[in-house]
Amino acid sequence: MTEIALASLQNLYRIFTVPEAPDSTLGAIDQAISENVEDFLHKHIVALERSLEEIEKDFSFAAIPEEPTFVSEYTEFVKQKLVAQSVHTAAPGFVGHMTSALPYFMLPLSRIMTALNQNLVKVETSKAFTPLERQVLAMLHRLIYLREDKFYDQWIHDSEHALGAFCSGGTIANTTALWAARNRLFQPEGDFRGIAEEGLFKAYQHLKCEGLAVLVSRRAHYSLKKATDLLGLGRDNLILVDTDLDNRIDLISLKEQYRELLKRNIRPLALVGIAGTTETGHVDPLDKMADFAAEIGCHFHVDAAWGGPTLFSDTHRHLLRGIERADSVTIDAHKQLYVPMGAGMVLFKSPDTLSAIEHHANYILRHGSKDLGSHTLEGSRPGKALLVHAGLSIIGRKGYELLIDLGIERARKFAELIDQHPNFELITKPELNILTYRFNPDWLQDLLPRLDPALLNQVNQLLDQIVQEVQKRQREAGKTFVSRTRLRAAKYDNGQQITVFRSVLANPLTTEKILSEVLQEQCDIVRDTEVQRLLEQIKTLLKNAKPAAAI
Ligand SMILES: *Cc1c(COP(=O)(O)O)cnc(C)c1O
């Protein structure tokens, strides 16, 4: 039995050298996870009735423990306070967010990654992993841009260039793309030494503009707000363009917004197309956006954090047509590449673009070195590229194609189930594998579009409360899970937003039967007195309004 607490110098050495015995508590957990992770999670994630506020009490001491603790004692804490109170994101009924089950090999490979503890910021701490990461970036680059082999032979390991940057997720990827675009727009010219040296104020003076803007549809991910803030552009200059009834950017509004900017002497830095919006999974008309970006001469970025892997599918790849014309593309590996949390990438069409943010230091990242850190926002980084490489190798193009095709198929099936169900209403049809819907009882569904706008609003607000209540209770019960959001629905296009359930169908273990159970559970919750009270309120509203309002 290995029981170690750091009470003496001898034990100090042991915690860095002695392996955990399989019969120890930590070793046992490790073994259970290796044997059957699904089973482990299912058995050990339990305490779902506790609210976050209650759970917080387990984590409210600020004092660092004075005395060392036995690993076994700590393991008990992990089991009871962390594992037991976690969220079972891999459960097949957990269809509300973009986090899903992982292929089993990600676990042992993550251990190997941790054991090697390479730091990818520099070659001195990461030998094989540096070329591996560059290879992974080239693989994703090729998936998007389909360049010829010669192109990759030339650039894949060229120390002065980069086909992309690996990072912790879509937020940093989007930020890096806009950072490179900004620095390229304000590159050194004549006396002006570039924005990287002289800052934003001098840069605006140099180009004689009052500001910079990023144009994107209203369905943009909030990371773009962070990016415009961080890059000094200001959140006001993230211009959210109206969408059409299918949640895609409206090109006429886009052109209007562009003209408005010109009048105010604000330069468009970038146009951002979304390939798979976070809320509804829709894809912008990328080809037409690429035309417009070329016409006005600005950077064209595609946020394909979610939808990028659709490119694996011969059947659905065409939905992203035009992505190959983007100057930069974001793809999250911890979403539809089924890699554990904390892996994203941004790819650049031209191997030159990232030079705009190049940074050198004397002790590392020297000129001509192959240190990846000279082209990334982050500094020290883990070897997560291994896990992406493993997925691409073990699952392969055809495997990912299968996962994507099945996800889209599953979303269509779920949409059918909702359509056929008397008490649910499909709000956004899935283009990829995300859809939204809401509870709307059969006696109300036909009536609703015929109500006058004021009454429609009142009824919708009560339906909003019902959806919110059902979603909350379903989450608290912990059997199945959908998320919720607010959006404008094509059917009730009166400019008002409604609350909807949002479902993401990316877990390959989610069956049609489980999806029926999700709906059944929601129907069961509706029978609850609280929700019934809201339904009664709708009935009363309608009764009192008749016949004037209900035509
Ligand atoms: C998830 C997502 C992001 C942000 O990615 P993180 O990995 O959460 O930082 C950005 N854009 C879109 C479209 C996304 O779906």
The ligand as an SDF file (V2000), in Angstrom:
LIG
                    3D

 15 15  0  0  0  0  0  0  0  0999 V2000
  -17.7280   27.1970  -29.1920 C   0  0  0  0  0  0  0  0  0  0  0  0
  -17.6210   28.3040  -30.1520 C   0  0  0  0  0  0  0  0  0  0  0  0
  -16.6730   29.3260  -30.0020 C   0  0  0  0  0  0  0  0  0  0  0  0
  -15.7880   29.4640  -28.7790 C   0  0  0  0  0  0  0  0  0  0  0  0
  -15.0020   28.4130  -28.5580 O   0  0  0  0  0  0  0  0  0  0  0  0
  -14.3800   28.0590  -27.1150 P   0  0  0  0  0  0  0  0  0  0  0  0
  -13.6740   26.8130  -27.4580 O   0  0  0  0  0  0  0  0  0  0  0  0
  -15.5310   27.8860  -26.1910 O   0  0  0  0  0  0  0  0  0  0  0  0
  -13.4920   29.1620  -26.7270 O   0  0  0  0  0  0  0  0  0  0  0  0
  -16.5970   30.2810  -30.9810 C   0  0  0  0  0  0  0  0  0  0  0  0
  -17.4080   30.2580  -32.0410 N   0  0  0  0  0  0  0  0  0  0  0  0
  -18.3420   29.3090  -32.2170 C   0  0  0  0  0  0  0  0  0  0  0  0
  -19.2060   29.3390  -33.4260 C   0  0  0  0  0  0  0  0  0  0  0  0
  -18.4830   28.2870  -31.2760 C   0  0  0  0  0  0  0  0  0  0  0  0
  -19.4170   27.3480  -31.4300 O   0  0  0  0  0  0  0  0  0  0  0  0
  1  2  1  0
  2  3  1  0
  2 14  2  0
  3  4  1  0
  3 10  2  0
  4  5  1  0
  5  6  1  0
  6  7  2  0
  6  8  1  0
  6  9  1  0
 10 11  1  0
 11 12  2  0
 12 13  1  0
 12 14  1  0
 14 15  1  0
M  END
$$$$
